[in-house]
Amino acid sequence: MTTQFTKPITLPQLKAFVNRAFYPYCPYPTDNITKNHTFYEFILVDSRSIEVTHYPDQKDKNTIAYSTCKILNIYQSKDLGFIHHHSTKPFVTPGFHIQGYTYTNYQNALFKVFFIRPYDHSWFFSFDQNCSKAIPGWFAEWWYWFGPSDAIYPTNLLKTSFEFYKKHIPDQPIRPLNKIYFHIDMGIPWICSWHFQLALHLQDMPYSLVREFRVKWWEQYNQDRCSYSNIQKYFDAIKQAKQVVQSVSKAVPLLLPSQLQQTSQKKSSLHTSTTSSSSQKRSKQSKKEKLAQLIDQLMNSSSDEEEVNNDTNDPFGGPLAQGPFEE
């Protein structure tokens, strides 16, 4: 946003300008005050895209000190049942004063819902390990602003673990997707905060109001999850699970409608082979149990979860409680 300022101003002056420029709980340009933080958060929670928790300030219970967000899924328009980006979809959860939302609203929600209180609020981001990897291309822009930068990773994580991880997956033409997949599979969280700043953004123009983002590594993350052995173990478990699924699929062949009818007609004769049938059922059940065990191994491999603080008010062990700009 281009301002009238032609020279730097103080932080109190900047905050006063921001308060004049934006509605409360809408720190972005809008002509519709109903599309505020509550509206956008409701879209993401109602669509099961995120799980979010806001933690109150210890001194002022009415103020959010920091928030956690687990990203469950980033949906394409077809996944949510939209005909096009501007068709309206009703909320699953009834009672909200706005009846529904569009896919454009959904996209905007991912960008605007995290603009809570500049200067003194931070987000703890993580992905659910079951998050679908059919991620729409526009989410790469979200990652550019809110995602971690290369500079915050521990030295060897990108040079060794990430490079080893990429050998196990098809290379993606949209470059951020490789790193997004890495965060999903290895359970890597990060911390993000933002604030307003004045900058000479346009040539021969007054100062512009811009957003600056700060990202931070979570020091309590267990880097052993990204070891060569755990990454290899993770992909071996996926391979074994796929093999079992294929084995179960072959054991239960698909039948054509005519075959189904013949099966129904022969139902009485099949009763005479109960012993053989019971043996087949036990075999299939055994394969299903093996599949369940491998899937459980998949979900828990490389997942020596980070130790968490016993304080239920801060399940992530304390770093979020500090100021977002503290080292």
N, C-alpha and C positions, 0 to 999 in steps of 0.2 A: 504494500500500500504506500503510495507516494504521499509524503507529509509536507507541511509548510516549513519544516525546520531546515535551516541552511548552515547550522553549526551544531556541534554536539550539545546534548542536554544532560541533566542529572537524572539519576534513577527515579526519584520522586516525580519529576516532571514527566518522565516517560510513562510511569504507571498512571499518572493523571490523564495523559493523552489516551492511553489504552482504555481506561474506564469511560472516557467520553465517546470513543470510537465504536465500542462493542456493547451488546447487551450482557447482563450478568449470565453466566453459564453458557455463553455463546461467544467465545473469544475468536470469532472468525466473521467475515462479512456475511450478513444475511438480512433478508427482508421478511423473514417468517420466524418470529420468536418461538413458535411452537416446535420448530425443528431445532431443539436445544440438546444439551448433553443427555437428558433423560430419554428423549425420543430416540436418539442414535444408539444409546446403550441398550434400550429395550429391543431394538431391531436385532442386534447381535446376540443378545441373550435368548430372545424368543426363537431365533433361527438355529440355536445351538451352535453358533459360530465361536463363542468365547464363554469362559467362566471367569467372572470378575469378582474381586473382593476389595472393598475400600476399608482402610484402617484409620480410625479417628486419631486425631492429635491428642496426646496425653494431657495437654494443658487446656485444650478446647475441643470437647467431644463433638461439636457441630462442624468441625473442620477436618477435612481428609488430609492425613499426613502423607500417606503413600498408598499405592494400589497394586494389586497383583492381577495379572491377566494370563490365563492359559488359553491358547488358540486351539480350538477343537477342530475347526474346518474352515476353509476359505472356499465358498461355493461359486460355481459358475451359474449363470442365469437359469439354465435348464435344470440344474440340480434343485433349485428352489421353486420350479414350476412356472417361471415367468415366460410369457409369450415373446415379449420384447422388453427392453430396459425401462420402458415407461408404463407398462401395465401394472396394475395394483394387486397386491396379494394381501389377504387379511392376516392379522396376527393369530398365531396358534393359541396364545394365552389371552382370554377375553378380559375386558375391563379397562383397556387403555383408551384414553379420550380421543386418540386418532385411530381410525378404523383399520388402516393398513399402511403398506409402504411399497415403493417401487425398487427395482434392482439398482437404479441410480441412487436412491436413498441408501441402499445397502452398501454400495461402494463408498459413498460419502461418509457413512458411519465408521468405516474402518479408518478413515483419515481424521475425522473430527471428534470422535468420542474420547480420544486420548489427550485432547487439549484441556486438561484440568489445571487450573492455577499455575501459571508460569512462575518461575523463580524458586518455588519452595515445595514442589511436589515431584515424585518420581514413580515410575512404573517398573515392576518386575515382570518381564515377559518370558514365556516359555511356550513350547508346543506340546500338545498331547501326542503321545507316541503312535496313536491310531489316526492322526490327522491324515486325510487323503492327500496324495501327491499330485492329484489332478488340479493343480493350482492355476487360476486364471492369470494371464500375462500382466494385467494391471497391478497385481499384488507386488510385482517387482519394484514398482515405484514406491509402494508403502515401505518395502524393505530398505530402499535407498535412504529414506528419511528416518524411520524408526528402528531399523535393524542395526546390528553391531558393525562397526568399521574394523578393518583388518588390524588397525593399530592397537586395539584393546586385547587381542587374543594373546595368550601365553606364547612365547617364542616358537616352541616346537609344534604347537597344535596345528597350525596351518601348513607348515613346511613338511611335516611328517604324517600326522594322523589324517589330516584332510586329504592329502595327496594319495595316501593309501586307500582311504575310503572311496575316492573318485574312481579308482581302478575297478571297483565292484559294481558301478552303476553306469548306464548309458550317459554319455556327455550331453548336457543340455544346451541348446542354442541360446536360451535366455540365461545368462551367466549366473545371476543370483540364485537360480533354482538349485544348483549344486549345493550351495551353502545352506539354503533353506532345508533341503533334504537331510543334510548333515546334522543340523540342529534338531530336526524331528527324530531321527533315528538314534542319535547319541544323547538326547535329552539335555541339550545345552541351553541354559537360560542367559539372560542379560538384563541390564538395568538401563533405563532411558529416561531422560528429563528434557525439558525444553524451556525456552524463555524468549521474550521479545528483545529486539535490539534495533538500533538505527544504523543504517549502512548506506554508503554512496553506491547504490545499486545500478542506477541509470545515468549515463553520461550527460553532463550539463543540466542535471535535475537536482531538486532538493533531496534531502535524505529520505530513504525508504524505510518503512517499518517491515522488518523481516523476522522470521522465526529461526532460532538457532537450536540445534539438537545436540545433546550430550549423551554419549553412551559409555557404559562402564561394565567391566568384567565382574562377574560374581565370584569372589575369591573362594567361596566354600564349595564350588563345583568340584566333584571328584573326577580329576583328569584321567584316572585309571579306566574310566568308561571308554575313553578314546584310545586306549592302547591297541597295538597291532593285534594282540591275541583276542581282545574283546571284540574288535571290529570283525576279525575273521570268524569268531564264534557266532556273531550276530548273523552274518551272511550265510554261514553253514546251516544255521537253524532255519533260515528262510528257505534254503534249497531243500532241506529235508522235509519241511512242511509241504512244499510244493509237490515233492515226490509222493508223499502220503496222500495228498489230495488227488493226484492223478491215479494212484493205485485204487483209492476208494471209488473214483469215477468209473474206472474200468470194471470194478467188481459189481457195479450197479449200472448196466448198460441202459441207454435210452431206448424206449419202445415206441414204435409207431402206433397210431390209433387202431389199426387192424390187429396189431400184435396184442394190444391191450384187450381187445374184444375176445381174441382167442384165449388169452390168459384167463379172462372171466369165465369163458365156457368150460375151461379145464379145471376150474377151481375145485370141483369135487374130487377129481383124480389126484390133485396135489395133496389132499389130506392124507393120502396113503404113504407119503414120503416124509412124515414128520421128523423122523430121525435125521435124515439128510438136511432137511430145512433148518432144523435146530442147529446143526453143525455150521451151516452157512451163516446163520444169524450171529452165532458166537464169533465166527471169523470176522464178520463185518463190524461187530461191536468192538472186537479187539483192535481193529484198524482205526475205528473212530476214537477209541481211548488213546491209542498211540498218537493220533493226530492232535487230540486235545493236549496231551503231554508235550508234544513238540511246539505247539502254539504257545503253551505256557512258558516253555523254555525260551522261545523267541521273544516273548514280552519281557522276560526277566533277564535275558542274557545281557551282558555288559551293563547291568543296571544296579550295581551297588549304589543304591540311592544316596544322595547327599545327606549327611547328618543334619537334623533340624533341631532347632531350639525347642525346649520343652515349654516355653512360654507360648500359650495358644494364641496370644495376640500378635505374635510375629513368627509364623511357621517357617520363615526362611532364614532364621538364624541371626538377625540383627542388622545386616548391612543396609537394609531399606530404611531403618529408623534414623540413620544419619542423614544430614543434609545432602541433597542430590549433587551439590557442587563441592562437597568435601572430598579430599583425596583419600 
